[in-house]
Amino acid sequence: MPRIPLRSRFRTALVTGAGSGLGRVFADMLRSEGVEVWGTSRRPESLPGGEGFHPAAFDLAAGDAAAEALVGQVEDESGGLDLLVHNAGYGVFGGILDQPLAVWRAQLDEMLGSSLALNRAAFVAMATRRHGAIVNVTSMAVEFPIPYLSGYNIAKAGLAALTESLLLEAPAAGISFVDFRPGDYRTGFNQTMFASPPQTLPAAAQRVARRLDATLAKAPHAERAARDLRRALVQGRSGVVRSGSFFQAVLAPLGARLVPLALRRAVMARYFGVR
Ligand SMILES: NC(=O)c1ccc[n+]([C@@H]2O[C@H](COP(=O)([O-])OP(=O)(O)OC[C@H]3O[C@@H](n4cnc5c(N)ncnc54)[C@H](OP(=O)(O)O)[C@@H]3O)[C@@H](O)[C@H]2O)c1
């Protein structure tokens, strides 16, 4: 089948967190298809330049006005935003009591509050033209919450719910809404999630941390996520798109639907060594 360049559907894209990991390969994939990409980082000077790539500053911690200003900037510079890939995110590892409440609150404000503002601004811009796609990069943690990552689990579940809400509210807006759910991918994600050294955490948390590290070390390369995203965009899909190893993206969600919740929870607890 001939490749359909994404450029024929999306002239411009905004990718948050485009400097590393999944965001980097998403931006590269879009550029290779002729899409003009605005990519963000908290340190935009660290982003690669090059044809078709426009570095932009964005910090989830900067609040609603910054998220709205980012979309406004891309609208002005590009003449119209066609695709938002909201990928920026981070984990905070630790038990609910191991971190001050302010840490969890900040994570929700940043990863959920700013995501809401960003989605809203992109939605308004795209709805006026009745064209576009909003992709929120959530996580398989929406379906399988990870112990000791409660703020992350809540934020990603909220982002998934936001995507589904938009889909239900605006089915005729001419916009696709994608809840893109990666399983484990080999990126630097785990390296930034320890607010305190893992060896200072309770034994159960240390076991979970070791399991997460081991799983990530043998996880698929990020390129696979870019291929899955490309396919979903070419197909014009809306709704949940799972991406990852066959086990995580296909078998586990299927199995989870077939077994009682108590059994599923017991398997998770055993897998992570928390019981
Ligand atoms: N890797 C996985 O296994 C996996 C699985 C499921 C979901 N995900 C999700 O995929 C997305 C990308 O993660 P990754 O695996 O590629 O990890 P990563 O390499 O650590 O990338 C995270 C990106 O998010 C940006 N970011 C982090 N905190 C930010 C903040 N406060 N404000 C603005 N930008 C911020 C970073 O940008 P700068 O540091 O340049 O500012 C970075 O580019 C995340 O949303 C993550 O939750 C990853």
The ligand as a Gaussian input file, in Angstrom:
#p B3LYP/6-31G(d) Opt

LIG

0 1
 N        8.437000       5.659000      28.505000
 C        7.380000       4.992000      28.892000
 O        7.462000       3.800000      29.189000
 C        6.031000       5.672000      28.966000
 C        4.917000       4.857000      29.195000
 C        3.662000       5.439000      29.253000
 C        3.521000       6.804000      29.078000
 N        4.620000       7.581000      28.858000
 C        4.407000       9.027000      28.688000
 O        5.076000       9.464000      27.529000
 C        5.416000      10.842000      27.680000
 C        6.866000      11.018000      27.295000
 O        7.681000      10.337000      28.244000
 P        9.088000       9.683000      27.854000
 O        9.003000       8.257000      28.189000
 O        9.467000      10.079000      26.501000
 O       10.034000      10.342000      28.958000
 P       11.105000      11.534000      28.864000
 O       12.164000      11.196000      27.890000
 O       11.455000      11.812000      30.278000
 O       10.289000      12.739000      28.246000
 C        9.442000      13.541000      29.017000
 C        9.244000      14.848000      28.284000
 O        8.311000      15.641000      29.030000
 C        8.833000      16.925000      29.195000
 N        8.493000      17.435000      30.528000
 C        8.683000      16.821000      31.723000
 N        8.281000      17.599000      32.725000
 C        7.847000      18.758000      32.153000
 C        7.317000      19.960000      32.648000
 N        7.162000      20.190000      33.961000
 N        6.976000      20.938000      31.771000
 C        7.139000      20.756000      30.439000
 N        7.637000      19.642000      29.893000
 C        7.980000      18.644000      30.753000
 C       10.342000      16.826000      29.066000
 O       10.785000      18.027000      28.432000
 P       12.052000      18.917000      28.922000
 O       12.743000      18.161000      30.020000
 O       12.881000      19.051000      27.677000
 O       11.438000      20.201000      29.354000
 C       10.537000      15.612000      28.154000
 O       10.710000      16.003000      26.814000
 C        5.115000      11.208000      29.128000
 O        3.882000      11.900000      29.198000
 C        5.002000       9.859000      29.811000
 O        4.141000       9.915000      30.912000
 C        5.877000       7.050000      28.800000

